[in-house]
Amino acid sequence: MSIARFYDNCKAKKAGKKGFPRFQKDNRSVEYKTSGWSLHPTKRRITFTDKKSIGEVKLLGKWDIHTYSVKSIKRVRLVRKADGYYCQFAIDIEVKSEQRIGDGELGLDVGLEFFYSDSNGHHEENPRFLRKAEKAIKHAQRQIYKKEKGKNQRRIARHRYAKKHLRVNRQRNEHALRLARCVCKANALVAYENLNVQGMVRNHCLAKSINDVAWSLFRRWLEYFATKFNSTVVAVNPRMTSQKCSDCGTIVKKTLSTRTHKCVCGCELQRDVNAAINILNLAKTRDGQSQSNATGLATSTLVGESLLEQVTRMSVESPCL
Ligand SMILES: [Zn+2]
């Protein structure tokens, strides 16, 4: 899996381009280790010396490969994407850990109404790139089947379709990365609910929404930036986090459409903010299901009422069309 490999690369502290997660469809690549290629002294050209007859390739774009010694390049990968060929270099150097700017503690609750709600009461807007692009993508997809098989027109239509997808994937990745970086930079402790995203994606009706929210991508970037900023990221069991009062612990039953948490103790919060505070509290008492920081991610499958609740909640808020 490309994401797993990407994540391994991150953990191995390789700098530079790491082979960002992407779908197999756009991932037509050739990989070289330390032989089979040679960089031009100016490092503006690369020659592949194996028998695949790729030959010399000019490197375009903004890049800083010239700042590294040839010896530190451990892997060279040529990747074909919908909009061109990319040359990726995996470089073996120490990653400088960046300075964190705050020692905050943050709990995150994922939803569909918002990308996430945090324990400070902030709601991060949902980008919904896919929704916006959906119409264009669907149109492009239809165009493929209107063209005759094996014809050039069809190839062109397929290419247009792939490019539209590539764009969404890039936006989604950029968005997840940017948010995760901000969160880890400002907080010493970040807690999120350990949702079984894969299990939910298998439910066909919800797949688009959950993909749209890009939660699992965000989670991987959280782990990555936790290492970089030396913060701790904790995954907690989300059981009861939306029902419990974050102030006094009383269980306040809510239907799926109840958006406000109102407790007898006087505590009144937006539903997701209440959940986010509970998530943070669980992490602080180390009551969480699993914990992870730089050393690795313990993934566990959660089965239970809370997950069911989450899933139902999502389907209620985002009816399938
Ligand atoms: Zn209460």
Boltz pocket constraint, residues with backbone or C-beta under 6 A from the ligand:
constraints:
  - pocket:
      binder: B
      contacts: [[A, 245], [A, 246], [A, 247], [A, 248], [A, 249], [A, 250], [A, 263], [A, 264], [A, 265], [A, 266], [A, 267]]
      max_distance: 6.0
